Amino acid sequence: MNQAIEKAALQFTADIKDTDTYKEYRKSLDNIKQNAELYEKTNEYRLKSYELQIGEPTADLLERIDQLEEDYQAVIDDQVACDFLHAELSFCRMMQEISNYITARLDFE
């Protein structure tokens, strides 16, 4: 990698780590990891939710979403898990905005 780009990327990474969004994500990740079982169940929920989101739409999609929520109601209702999921979503949205911002300014098709 070009040294100037690498230097800028390191600074950019440090700037991202200094945002409230990233700090909240890291704090909530550390909190949920303190309960191994909750962290494992939350990861299962995240994976199954992701699979539903990227899968082909089916006639029973709403039923499958309802079933996922029913199966993982304890995770959804847990404040630590909920805080983590919200913080993760906020961080992912921020990273997506950054990616879109950079890509829009490049001649990339």
PyMOL commands that set and color helices and strands:
alter all, ss='L'
color gray80, all
select helices_A, chain A and resi 3-17+20-33+36-54+61-71+73-77+79-104
alter helices_A, ss='H'
color red, helices_A
deselect
rebuild
show_as cartoon
